[in-house]
Amino acid sequence: MGTGNHEQEFDQPGAMGRPQGPRHHQQELPLRILVPTQFVGAIIGKEGLTIKNITKQTQSKVKIHRKENAGATEKSITIHSSKEGCSEACRMILEIMEKEADDTKTVEEVPLKILANNSLVGRLIGKEGRNLKKIEQDTGTKITISSLQDLTIYNQERTITVRGGVEECCDAEVEIMKKLREAHEHDVASPNHTNMMPGLNMSPLGIFSSGLSVLPSASGLRGSDYSPLLGPPSVLGSMYGVPSSGAFSHQQTTAEQELVYLFVPTPAVGALIGKKGQHIRELAHYAGASIKIAAPDNPDDPERMVIITGPPDAQFKAQGRIYGKLKEENFFTAKEDVKLEAHIKVPLTAAGRVIGKGGKMVNELKNLTSAEVIVPREQTADENDELSVKIIGHFYASQTAQRKIREIVQQVKQQERKHQQTVPTPSQPSE
């Protein structure tokens, strides 16, 4: 059964949806579900007989990602088949888990957990949550979706948890996957579609186009501990405790480091630090970043500056958790979006490109990301010949704008390097 691999694959010859060739198969949206690790053995069965029976009856290809996330309480399963085949395989897996739960009395409830790329989830939810509410009403289920704060640059999946009886959960799966497939097919047909990250279409926002030189190489992320669900390995470096500077550091050193200044309400600083620095230490460890809260210039300042140093994925995680913490601690009301101001530095030579002719690029960034991007005109370059760019917005807006601006900077730097290579070095005058 290939126990040395990171996943086990069970395939029924002639599985539905596959004879049309690899191109068609690649564009299909598989059904991905999360199951408790304790039930994986029962789903596979003795010598793989149970899962082989599922693939045979449903004409499907099933991958059980058993070796990913050693010690995790849940494992992902990917099902490739027709819509009907996916639904039937899902039903059979749910029934196996329900029986196992009844026999072992280990859990009271076995919800259905569907994984879906965040780029599709908004259209599943619908305006004011109407689509989700209708599915709940039509199927008699309760549906919740995991927080945006759990996402990383490398993990764009959210967990859709469906609670109810097996029959009700199966009915909900059909409706949920119908919405997700519609959104996926729309994205595949879009001229902006990119296959770089299957199922994730963020190219209209310009996040993943030509600016990938700032991201860690794929080879550095797909080691034995890498998980497409949880992102890079959680242990990214050494924990240095609390240096005299007050910084909490757990940095990844193999990728390009980025510096972001994030401004938070002064009353929230205590919550971010936690008792004896526990929360900010855990945050630095989780994100793989160095996090420092700067001393206030004035005790009455309404905001404090949080200095975050780390590669792109660490920035995403650290900033995301900070946004989430402010919401959890009620520094923003339930109906109020958490909007923070972030500053990033750009070389003086790239500032014009960030602004654009007549402010065109800044306006485009605002339209694309819904973040406010400001390059203050009165500022002078610092000792590194860099200017500050202010970005104000909710988490995803800010992240999108940050990535786009850094992409512009990378393009300018690449052009400068090419120019330097083509300009001959003047010969030294002879004495």
C-alpha positions in Angstrom: 0.0 0.0 0.0 3.0 2.3 -0.3 3.4 3.1 3.3 6.7 4.9 2.7 5.0 7.6 0.7 3.4 10.8 2.1 0.0 9.7 0.8 -1.8 6.5 -0.1 -3.6 6.4 -3.4 -6.4 4.0 -4.2 -7.5 4.0 -7.8 -10.3 2.2 -9.6 -9.3 1.5 -13.3 -11.5 3.4 -15.6 -12.6 5.8 -12.9 -15.3 8.2 -13.9 -14.2 11.5 -15.2 -10.8 10.3 -16.2 -10.9 8.9 -19.7 -11.0 12.4 -21.1 -7.3 12.9 -20.7 -5.0 14.6 -18.3 -6.0 18.1 -19.3 -9.6 17.6 -18.4 -8.7 15.7 -15.2 -6.4 18.5 -14.0 -9.2 21.1 -14.4 -11.8 19.2 -12.4 -12.4 20.2 -8.8 -11.9 17.2 -6.5 -13.8 16.7 -3.3 -11.4 17.2 -0.4 -12.5 16.3 3.1 -10.9 16.1 6.6 -11.4 13.0 8.7 -10.2 12.3 12.3 -6.9 10.4 12.3 -8.4 7.7 14.5 -10.8 6.7 11.7 -8.3 6.4 8.9 -7.5 2.7 9.6 -11.2 1.8 9.4 -11.6 3.8 6.1 -8.7 1.9 4.6 -9.7 -1.5 6.0 -7.8 -4.7 6.4 -5.3 -4.9 3.5 -7.0 -1.9 2.0 -10.2 -3.8 1.2 -12.6 -1.2 2.5 -11.2 1.7 0.5 -10.8 -0.5 -2.6 -14.5 -1.3 -2.3 -15.3 2.4 -2.1 -13.2 3.2 -5.2 -14.8 0.3 -7.1 -18.4 1.1 -6.3 -18.0 4.9 -6.9 -15.6 4.6 -9.9 -13.3 7.0 -8.1 -9.6 7.7 -7.3 -9.0 8.4 -3.6 -5.8 9.8 -2.0 -5.5 9.5 1.7 -2.8 11.9 2.9 -1.9 9.7 5.8 1.7 10.6 6.3 1.3 14.3 6.3 1.3 16.2 9.6 2.7 13.5 11.9 0.7 13.6 15.1 -2.2 15.7 13.6 -5.7 14.8 14.8 -7.1 15.0 11.3 -6.0 13.8 7.9 -7.1 15.0 4.5 -8.7 12.8 1.8 -8.9 13.8 -1.9 -11.5 12.2 -4.1 -11.4 12.4 -7.9 -14.5 11.2 -9.7 -17.7 12.5 -11.2 -20.0 14.7 -9.1 -22.1 11.6 -8.3 -19.0 9.5 -7.6 -17.5 12.0 -5.2 -20.8 12.3 -3.3 -21.2 8.5 -3.1 -17.6 8.1 -1.9 -18.2 10.8 0.7 -21.4 9.1 1.9 -19.6 5.7 2.3 -16.7 7.3 4.2 -19.2 9.2 6.5 -21.1 5.9 7.2 -17.8 4.1 8.1 -16.9 6.9 10.5 -20.4 7.0 12.0 -20.2 3.2 12.6 -16.7 3.4 14.0 -17.7 6.2 16.4 -20.7 4.2 17.6 -18.6 1.1 18.1 -15.8 2.8 19.9 -17.8 5.4 21.8 -14.8 7.8 21.3 -16.7 10.7 19.9 -20.2 11.9 20.1 -20.4 13.6 16.7 -18.7 13.1 13.3 -19.3 16.2 11.3 -18.5 16.4 7.6 -15.5 18.7 7.0 -15.0 19.9 3.4 -11.8 21.7 2.4 -12.1 24.5 -0.2 -9.8 27.2 -1.5 -10.5 30.6 0.0 -10.8 32.0 -3.5 -14.0 30.0 -3.9 -15.5 30.3 -0.4 -16.9 33.9 -0.8 -19.1 32.7 -3.7 -20.3 29.7 -1.6 -21.3 32.0 1.2 -23.1 34.5 -1.1 -24.1 38.0 -0.5 -24.9 38.5 3.2 -24.5 34.7 3.7 -27.7 33.9 1.6 -26.3 30.9 -0.2 -25.1 29.3 3.0 -28.3 30.0 4.8 -30.3 28.5 2.0 -28.2 25.3 2.1 -28.7 25.0 5.8 -32.4 25.5 5.6 -32.8 23.1 2.6 -30.7 20.3 4.2 -31.4 20.8 7.9 -27.7 21.2 8.8 -25.6 23.7 10.6 -22.6 25.0 8.6 -19.6 26.9 9.8 -16.4 28.0 8.0 -13.0 28.4 9.5 -11.5 31.8 10.0 -9.5 33.8 7.4 -6.8 34.1 10.1 -5.9 30.4 9.6 -4.8 31.0 6.0 -1.2 31.4 4.9 0.4 32.2 1.5 0.9 28.5 1.0 -2.4 27.3 2.5 -5.4 28.9 0.9 -7.9 26.2 2.1 -10.6 26.8 4.6 -12.6 24.2 6.4 -16.4 24.0 5.9 -17.9 22.1 8.8 -21.3 20.5 8.3 -23.2 19.2 11.3 -26.2 16.9 11.1 -27.1 13.3 10.4 -25.3 11.4 7.6 -28.2 11.9 5.2 -28.4 15.6 5.9 -24.6 16.1 5.6 -24.6 14.2 2.3 -27.4 16.5 1.0 -25.4 19.5 2.1 -22.2 18.2 0.4 -24.0 18.1 -2.9 -25.1 21.7 -2.7 -21.8 23.0 -1.3 -19.8 21.3 -4.0 -22.2 22.5 -6.7 -21.4 26.1 -5.6 -17.7 25.5 -5.3 -17.6 23.8 -8.8 -19.4 26.7 -10.4 -16.9 29.1 -8.9 -14.0 26.9 -9.9 -15.2 26.5 -13.5 -15.7 30.3 -13.7 -12.1 30.8 -12.6 -10.7 28.2 -15.0 -12.5 29.9 -17.8 -11.1 33.3 -16.8 -8.3 34.7 -19.0 -6.5 35.5 -15.8 -6.5 31.9 -14.6 -3.1 30.5 -13.4 -2.2 26.9 -12.9 0.7 27.8 -10.7 -1.4 27.1 -7.6 -4.2 24.7 -8.7 -7.6 25.8 -7.5 -6.3 29.2 -6.4 -7.0 32.1 -8.8 -5.5 35.2 -7.3 -3.9 36.5 -10.4 -6.6 39.2 -11.0 -5.3 40.8 -7.8 -1.7 40.4 -9.0 -0.5 38.5 -6.0 1.0 35.6 -7.9 2.2 36.9 -11.2 5.8 37.8 -11.8 6.9 38.7 -8.3 7.8 35.3 -7.0 11.4 36.0 -6.5 10.5 37.2 -3.0 9.0 33.8 -2.0 10.9 30.8 -0.7 11.7 28.2 -3.3 9.3 25.3 -3.6 12.1 22.8 -2.9 12.5 24.3 0.5 8.9 23.8 1.4 8.1 20.3 0.3 10.1 18.3 2.8 8.7 15.5 4.9 7.0 17.9 7.3 5.4 20.2 4.7 1.6 20.2 4.6 -0.6 21.9 2.0 -3.1 22.2 4.9 -0.9 23.8 7.5 1.7 25.5 5.4 5.5 25.2 6.0 6.8 23.2 9.0 5.8 24.9 12.2 9.4 24.7 13.6 11.1 27.3 11.4 14.1 28.3 13.5 15.4 28.7 17.1 13.4 30.4 19.8 15.6 33.0 21.4 13.3 34.1 24.2 13.2 37.8 25.0 16.3 39.7 24.1 17.0 43.0 25.8 15.5 44.8 22.8 12.1 43.4 23.6 11.9 41.5 20.3 10.5 38.0 20.1 12.3 36.1 17.4 11.7 32.8 15.6 12.9 33.7 12.2 13.3 31.6 9.0 16.6 32.5 7.5 16.5 30.8 4.1 14.0 33.2 2.5 14.3 36.9 1.8 13.4 38.9 4.9 10.7 41.6 4.8 10.2 44.4 7.3 6.7 45.6 8.1 5.6 48.3 10.6 2.0 47.5 11.8 0.2 50.0 14.0 -2.2 48.7 16.6 -4.4 50.5 19.2 -2.3 51.3 22.3 -4.9 49.6 24.7 -4.4 46.3 22.7 -0.6 46.1 23.4 -1.2 44.2 26.7 -3.3 41.6 25.0 -0.8 41.1 22.2 2.1 40.6 24.6 0.2 38.4 27.0 1.0 37.3 30.5 4.8 37.5 30.9 5.1 37.8 27.1 3.6 34.4 26.5 1.2 35.4 23.6 3.7 37.4 21.6 6.3 34.6 22.1 3.9 32.0 20.8 2.9 34.3 17.9 6.6 34.7 16.9 7.0 30.9 17.1 3.9 30.2 15.1 4.7 32.7 12.4 8.5 32.2 12.2 9.1 35.9 12.6 10.8 38.4 14.8 8.2 40.6 16.4 9.0 43.7 18.4 6.6 46.3 19.9 8.4 49.7 19.8 8.4 52.0 22.8 5.9 54.9 22.4 7.2 58.3 21.4 4.5 59.8 23.6 2.5 58.0 26.4 -0.7 59.5 25.0 -0.1 58.1 21.5 -3.3 56.3 20.4 -1.3 53.6 18.5 1.8 51.6 19.0 4.1 50.3 16.3 4.7 46.5 15.9 7.8 45.7 14.0 7.6 42.4 12.1 10.6 40.9 10.4 10.3 37.7 8.4 9.7 36.1 4.9 6.4 36.5 3.1 4.6 33.5 4.8 5.7 34.7 8.2 4.4 38.2 7.5 1.1 36.7 6.4 0.7 34.6 9.5 2.0 37.1 12.0 -0.2 40.0 10.7 -3.2 37.7 10.3 -3.0 36.6 14.0 -2.6 40.2 15.2 -5.7 41.2 13.2 -7.5 38.2 14.7 -6.4 38.9 18.2 -7.7 42.5 18.0 -11.1 41.2 16.9 -11.2 38.4 19.6 -10.4 40.9 22.3 -13.2 43.2 21.1 -11.0 46.2 20.2 -13.3 46.3 17.2 -17.1 45.7 17.3 -18.6 42.6 15.8 -19.9 44.4 12.7 -16.7 46.5 12.4 -13.9 45.4 10.0 -10.4 45.4 11.7 -8.6 48.0 9.6 -4.9 48.7 10.5 -2.2 50.9 9.1 1.0 49.2 7.9 4.1 50.8 6.6 6.6 49.2 4.3 9.8 50.6 2.9 10.5 50.9 -0.9 13.7 52.1 -2.6 13.6 55.7 -3.7 14.1 54.5 -7.3 10.9 52.4 -7.1 8.7 55.0 -5.5 7.7 56.6 -8.8 6.6 53.2 -10.1 4.5 52.5 -7.0 2.8 55.9 -7.3 2.4 55.7 -11.1 1.9 58.5 -13.5 -0.5 61.0 -12.0 -1.1 58.5 -9.1 -2.4 55.9 -11.5 -0.8 52.9 -9.8 -1.9 54.0 -6.3 -5.5 54.3 -7.6 -5.3 50.9 -9.3 -4.0 49.3 -6.1 -6.9 50.9 -4.2 -9.4 49.6 -6.8 -7.9 46.1 -6.9 -7.4 45.6 -3.2 -9.8 48.0 -1.4 -6.8 49.1 0.7 -5.8 52.8 0.9 -2.2 53.2 -0.4 -0.4 56.4 0.4 3.1 57.6 -0.5 3.5 60.8 1.6 4.9 63.5 -0.6 6.6 65.5 2.1 8.9 62.7 3.3 12.6 62.5 2.5 14.5 59.3 1.9 16.1 57.6 4.9 19.8 56.6 5.3 19.1 53.6 3.0 17.5 55.7 0.3 14.1 54.3 1.1 10.6 55.9 1.4 7.7 54.6 3.5 4.5 53.5 1.9 1.3 53.5 4.1 -1.2 50.8 3.6 -4.6 51.0 5.4 -7.2 48.3 5.2 -8.5 45.0 6.5 -6.2 42.0 6.5 -6.7 40.6 3.0 -6.7 44.1 1.5 -3.5 45.0 3.2 -1.8 41.7 2.3 -2.7 42.0 -1.3 -1.4 45.6 -1.5 1.8 44.6 0.3 2.5 41.7 -2.1 1.7 43.9 -5.2 4.0 46.7 -4.0 6.8 44.3 -3.3 6.3 42.8 -6.8 6.7 46.3 -8.3 9.9 46.8 -6.3 11.3 43.4 -7.5 10.6 44.4 -11.1 12.4 47.7 -10.7 15.4 45.9 -9.1 15.5 43.4 -11.9 15.5 46.1 -14.5 18.3 47.9 -12.6 20.4 44.7 -12.5 19.9 44.2 -16.3 20.9 47.8 -16.9 24.0 47.5 -14.8 25.0 44.3 -16.7 24.6 46.1 -20.1 26.5 49.3 -19.1 30.3 48.8 -19.6 32.4 49.5 -16.6 34.6 52.6 -17.3 38.3 51.7 -17.4 40.5 53.1 -14.7 42.9 55.9 -15.9 46.5 54.9 -16.0 48.9 56.7 -13.7 
